[in-house]
């Protein structure tokens, strides 16, 4: 509900009443705090989880969930040292240490390997970053694609934001094929996220620098980003400016209209919303071949 102070107060009260029980309240409050306060809350959550794990039978059914919780907490700690506490002298060492502990806690956690890939990118080790992000997506992407195609198995429970970050890392590493698969899946899940359309446009623009056939793809996706922004505006003005710059460079070509002749690039937000809603039920992101120019 956006009531951050009230949430912090409730969680703080819960911690005060039973400080040595219940790791989830520490994890929740840590997400609402920053810097040292957030770090210390994550560390306390890890302490409680570790104590609980040591008391459980090796075959206990909750161990897998608890190992994932502790692994994700270590990922969050590594991120704190890459952001809020990045100016601390120990930041790089601590960030790497927490990532290593995250992998050690749960070797099946895609977030651990993605955190390592991000760390390696930041520290300039692109080759090892490719290996790490490859391990990460192998843990969830094949099963996710199979679920999208046939409905078989279980879909991923990884958040939209996490998967969008995956696509950004893949883009940075020029793994355009896997980035496209991730982004197409996100579009199928939610067509009203401007940044997803933008990243698909940017991806195809980058590919068009060496293969001009991708210009049509880039133009298509960037137009979609522009039109979705009309319906559901983003507050990322730098992204919108980049979309405009790219479309100007690519050339608008013939104006894109819907079946009734409406110019959705200039239409009112309600009109755009109606057009996109009509498309949504039967829409499937075009593959590269379908959108390539002759």
C-alpha positions in Angstrom: 0.0 0.0 0.0 3.0 2.3 0.0 2.9 3.0 3.7 6.6 2.5 4.3 6.9 4.0 7.7 4.0 2.1 9.1 5.5 -1.2 7.7 8.8 -0.4 9.2 7.1 0.3 12.6 5.2 -3.0 12.5 8.2 -5.1 11.6 10.3 -3.3 14.2 7.7 -4.1 16.8 7.7 -7.8 15.8 11.5 -7.9 16.1 11.3 -6.2 19.5 8.8 -8.8 20.8 10.7 -11.9 19.6 14.2 -10.9 18.5 15.5 -14.5 18.2 12.6 -16.0 16.3 11.3 -15.6 12.8 13.9 -14.7 10.1 11.3 -13.4 7.6 10.6 -10.2 9.5 14.3 -9.4 9.4 14.4 -10.1 5.6 11.3 -7.9 5.1 12.6 -5.0 7.1 16.0 -5.3 5.4 14.4 -4.7 2.1 12.9 -1.4 3.4 16.2 -0.1 4.8 19.5 0.9 3.2 23.2 0.8 3.9 24.5 -0.5 7.2 21.0 -0.9 8.7 19.9 -3.2 5.9 23.2 -5.1 6.0 22.8 -5.8 9.8 19.2 -7.0 9.3 20.3 -9.4 6.6 23.1 -10.7 8.8 20.7 -11.3 11.7 18.3 -13.1 9.4 21.2 -15.4 8.3 22.1 -16.0 11.9 18.6 -17.2 12.7 18.3 -19.3 9.6 21.7 -20.9 10.3 20.6 -21.8 13.8 17.4 -23.3 12.6 19.1 -25.4 9.9 21.5 -26.8 12.5 18.6 -28.0 14.6 16.7 -29.7 11.8 17.0 -33.3 10.6 19.0 -33.5 7.3 15.9 -34.8 5.6 13.5 -32.2 6.9 11.2 -30.8 4.2 11.9 -27.2 5.0 15.6 -27.3 4.6 15.5 -26.6 0.8 13.4 -23.5 1.4 15.6 -22.3 4.2 18.8 -22.8 2.1 17.3 -20.7 -0.6 16.4 -18.0 1.9 19.9 -17.9 3.3 21.3 -17.9 -0.3 19.2 -15.0 -1.4 20.1 -13.1 1.8 23.8 -13.4 0.9 22.9 -12.1 -2.6 21.3 -9.1 -1.1 24.3 -8.5 1.1 26.6 -8.6 -2.0 24.3 -6.1 -3.7 24.5 -3.7 -0.8 28.3 -3.7 -1.1 27.9 -3.0 -4.8 25.5 -0.1 -4.2 24.9 1.6 -0.8 28.3 0.6 0.6 30.3 0.6 -2.6 32.6 3.4 -1.2 33.7 1.3 1.8 37.3 0.0 1.5 36.2 -3.6 1.9 33.3 -3.3 -0.6 34.8 -5.4 -3.4 36.1 -8.2 -1.1 32.9 -8.4 0.9 30.7 -8.4 -2.2 32.6 -11.4 -3.6 32.7 -13.2 -0.3 28.9 -13.0 0.1 28.4 -14.2 -3.5 30.6 -17.2 -2.8 28.6 -17.9 0.4 25.4 -17.7 -1.5 26.5 -20.3 -4.0 27.8 -22.5 -1.2 24.4 -22.3 0.6 22.4 -23.3 -2.5 24.1 -24.3 -5.7 20.7 -24.5 -7.5 19.9 -20.8 -7.0 19.9 -18.8 -10.3 20.2 -15.6 -8.3 23.5 -16.6 -6.9 25.1 -17.1 -10.3 23.5 -14.0 -11.7 24.9 -12.0 -8.8 28.3 -13.4 -9.6 27.9 -12.5 -13.3 27.0 -8.9 -12.4 30.0 -8.7 -10.0 32.3 -10.0 -12.7 30.9 -7.5 -15.2 31.5 -4.6 -12.8 35.0 -5.7 -12.1 35.8 -6.1 -15.9 35.8 -9.9 -16.2 33.5 -10.5 -19.1 34.5 -14.0 -20.0 33.9 -15.4 -16.5 30.7 -13.3 -16.4 29.4 -15.2 -19.5 30.1 -18.5 -17.7 28.2 -17.4 -14.6 25.1 -16.0 -16.4 25.1 -19.2 -18.5 24.9 -21.3 -15.3 22.1 -19.0 -14.0 19.8 -19.2 -17.0 20.4 -23.0 -17.4 18.8 -23.4 -14.0 15.5 -21.9 -15.1 15.2 -20.7 -18.7 14.8 -24.1 -20.5 12.0 -25.2 -18.2 10.4 -21.7 -18.4 10.4 -21.8 -22.2 8.9 -25.4 -22.2 6.2 -24.2 -19.9 5.4 -21.2 -22.2 5.3 -23.4 -25.3 3.4 -26.4 -24.0 2.2 -25.7 -20.4 4.2 -28.7 -19.2 6.0 -28.8 -15.9 6.2 -25.8 -13.5 6.8 -22.3 -14.4 9.6 -20.2 -12.9 8.9 -18.3 -9.7 11.7 -15.8 -10.4 10.4 -12.3 -10.4 9.7 -10.1 -13.5 12.4 -7.7 -12.2 15.0 -10.4 -11.8 14.4 -11.7 -15.4 14.5 -8.2 -16.8 17.9 -7.9 -15.1 18.9 -11.2 -16.6 18.2 -9.8 -20.1 20.2 -6.7 -19.4 23.3 -8.7 -18.4 22.9 -10.9 -21.4 22.7 -7.8 -23.6 25.9 -6.4 -22.0 27.6 -9.7 -22.8 26.2 -9.7 -26.4 24.3 -12.9 -25.9 21.5 -11.7 -28.0 19.7 -15.0 -28.6 19.2 -15.8 -25.0 18.3 -12.2 -24.2 15.6 -12.4 -26.9 14.2 -15.6 -25.3 14.0 -14.0 -21.9 12.5 -10.7 -23.2 9.9 -12.5 -25.4 8.8 -14.5 -22.3 8.4 -11.2 -20.3 6.3 -9.7 -23.1 4.0 -12.7 -23.1 3.6 -12.3 -19.4 3.0 -8.5 -19.4 2.7 -6.3 -22.5 2.5 -3.1 -20.6 6.1 -2.7 -19.4 7.9 -0.1 -21.5 11.4 -1.2 -20.6 10.9 -4.7 -22.0 9.8 -3.4 -25.4 12.7 -0.9 -25.2 15.3 -3.6 -24.5 14.0 -5.7 -27.4 14.3 -2.6 -29.6 17.8 -1.8 -28.3 18.9 -5.4 -28.8 17.8 -5.5 -32.4 19.3 -2.1 -33.0 22.7 -3.4 -31.8 22.3 -6.5 -34.0 21.5 -4.2 -37.0 24.9 -2.6 -36.7 26.4 -5.7 -38.2 23.3 -7.2 -39.9 21.0 -4.5 -41.4 18.1 -6.9 -41.6 17.5 -6.3 -37.9 16.6 -2.7 -38.5 12.9 -3.6 -39.1 12.8 -5.5 -35.8 14.4 -2.6 -34.0 11.9 -0.1 -35.4 9.0 -2.4 -34.6 9.9 -2.9 -30.9 10.9 0.7 -30.3 7.5 1.9 -31.8 5.8 -0.5 -29.4 7.8 0.9 -26.5 6.7 4.4 -27.5 3.1 3.4 -27.8 2.9 1.5 -24.6 4.5 4.5 -22.9 1.5 6.5 -24.1 -0.8 4.1 -22.4 1.3 3.4 -19.2 3.9 6.1 -18.9 7.2 5.3 -17.3 9.1 7.8 -15.2 12.4 6.9 -16.9 12.8 9.9 -19.1 16.3 8.9 -20.2 14.9 5.7 -21.7 12.1 7.6 -23.5 14.7 10.0 -24.9 16.8 7.1 -26.1 13.8 5.5 -27.8 13.1 8.8 -29.6 16.8 9.1 -30.7 16.9 5.5 -32.0 13.7 5.9 -33.9 15.0 9.1 -35.4 18.2 7.4 -36.5 16.4 4.4 -37.9 13.8 6.5 -39.7 10.1 6.2 -39.0 9.3 5.0 -42.5 5.6 4.6 -43.1 3.4 5.5 -40.1 2.2 2.4 -38.3 -1.6 2.2 -38.1 -4.0 -0.3 -36.7 -6.7 -2.0 -38.8 -9.1 1.0 -38.5 -6.5 3.5 -39.7 -5.6 4.9 -36.3 -2.1 6.4 -36.0 -1.2 4.9 -32.6 1.9 7.0 -32.5 -0.3 10.1 -32.2 -3.5 8.7 -30.6 -4.8 9.6 -27.2 -3.9 7.3 -24.3 -7.4 5.8 -24.1 -7.4 5.0 -27.8 -4.0 3.4 -27.6 -5.1 1.4 -24.6 -8.1 0.1 -26.4 -6.0 -0.9 -29.5 -3.4 -2.7 -27.4 -6.0 -4.4 -25.3 -7.6 -5.8 -28.5 -4.3 -7.1 -29.6 -3.3 -8.6 -26.2 -5.4 -11.8 -26.2 -4.0 -13.1 -29.4 -0.6 -11.4 -29.5 2.6 -13.4 -29.7 6.0 -11.6 -30.0 7.3 -12.0 -33.6 10.3 -14.0 -34.1 13.3 -12.5 -35.8 12.5 -13.9 -39.2 9.0 -12.6 -39.2 10.1 -9.0 -38.6 13.2 -8.9 -40.7 13.1 -6.6 -43.7 13.7 -8.1 -47.1 
